[in-house]
Amino acid sequence: MADKNYSAHQQKIIKRFYENRDSIALQRAQELVTELYLTEGKKREKVWVTLAKNLELAGVPVDHIAHLREQDNPELVANLLAQMV
């Protein structure tokens, strides 16, 4: 982070982003659950890929994510996220 190409202000922004990365991922996962309810087909698969990445960043174990993805039930994901908040 001590890269001289970034101003002090930019370095602070980058630092805060990485400090809050799990909360950002959790919020994004909540938004993606809404999309999951509304999508079908190939779009739904893309949403699942993005959702899985965000769940992993939020601290959900990979095996639990795989189980949720197998079930393909947005309600289960929504319940998990409600417990995490």
Backbone torsions as a table, in degrees:
resi	resn	phi	psi	omega
1	MET	NA	-14.5	-179.4
2	ALA	-78.7	22.5	179.9
3	ASP	-65.8	130.1	-176.4
4	LYS	-78.7	-2.5	177.8
5	ASN	-79.4	-13.4	-179.6
6	TYR	-106.3	138.8	175.5
7	SER	-72.5	167.7	179.2
8	ALA	-60.6	-39.2	178.5
9	HIS	-62.5	-45.9	179.1
10	GLN	-63.5	-38.5	178.8
11	GLN	-62.9	-38.6	178.0
12	LYS	-66.0	-40.3	178.5
13	ILE	-62.8	-45.8	179.3
14	ILE	-62.4	-42.7	179.8
15	LYS	-62.0	-45.7	179.4
16	ARG	-64.4	-35.7	177.8
17	PHE	-60.3	-48.5	-178.1
18	TYR	-70.6	-29.8	175.9
19	GLU	-67.7	-32.3	-176.2
20	ASN	-107.3	17.4	-174.9
21	ARG	-59.2	-39.1	-179.5
22	ASP	-67.9	-39.1	178.0
23	SER	-68.3	-36.8	177.8
24	ILE	-64.7	-43.3	179.5
25	ALA	-64.5	-38.6	178.8
26	LEU	-65.0	-43.3	178.4
27	GLN	-64.0	-42.6	179.1
28	ARG	-64.6	-38.5	177.8
29	ALA	-62.3	-39.3	177.6
30	GLN	-62.6	-39.7	178.1
31	GLU	-66.4	-37.5	-178.2
32	LEU	-70.7	-27.1	176.7
33	VAL	-62.5	-39.7	177.1
34	THR	-60.4	-45.3	177.9
35	GLU	-62.9	-36.1	-179.4
36	LEU	-63.0	-38.4	176.8
37	TYR	-62.3	-32.1	-171.0
38	LEU	-97.2	-12.4	-173.4
39	THR	-104.1	161.4	176.9
40	GLU	-142.1	162.8	172.6
41	GLY	66.4	-137.4	-175.8
42	LYS	-64.6	-36.8	178.7
43	LYS	-61.7	-38.4	179.8
44	ARG	-64.1	-39.7	177.7
45	GLU	-62.8	-40.2	178.1
46	LYS	-65.0	-39.6	178.0
47	VAL	-63.9	-41.1	179.0
48	TRP	-62.1	-39.8	179.7
49	VAL	-61.9	-47.3	179.9
50	THR	-66.8	-40.7	178.9
51	LEU	-62.6	-42.3	179.4
52	ALA	-61.3	-41.3	178.7
53	LYS	-63.2	-43.0	-179.1
54	ASN	-70.4	-36.2	176.0
55	LEU	-63.9	-39.5	178.9
56	GLU	-64.7	-42.1	177.5
57	LEU	-65.3	-28.7	179.5
58	ALA	-80.0	-7.3	174.9
59	GLY	104.3	12.7	178.3
60	VAL	-82.5	132.3	179.8
61	PRO	-60.9	146.0	-176.2
62	VAL	-60.4	-39.9	-179.8
63	ASP	-66.1	-33.3	176.9
64	HIS	-69.6	-38.2	177.1
65	ILE	-63.3	-42.9	178.7
66	ALA	-61.1	-40.7	178.5
67	HIS	-63.7	-44.2	178.7
68	LEU	-62.2	-39.4	-179.0
69	ARG	-68.4	-37.2	176.5
70	GLU	-63.1	-41.2	-179.7
71	GLN	-68.5	-31.6	179.2
72	ASP	52.3	45.3	-178.5
73	ASN	-122.0	108.4	-179.3
74	PRO	-60.0	-28.2	-179.3
75	GLU	-64.2	-37.8	177.5
76	LEU	-63.5	-40.5	179.5
77	VAL	-67.7	-41.9	179.4
78	ALA	-61.8	-40.9	178.0
79	ASN	-64.2	-41.6	177.5
80	LEU	-60.4	-45.9	-178.8
81	LEU	-66.7	-34.4	177.4
82	ALA	-64.4	-35.8	177.9
83	GLN	-70.5	-30.9	-177.3
84	MET	-77.1	-23.0	-177.1
85	VAL	-78.3	NA	NA
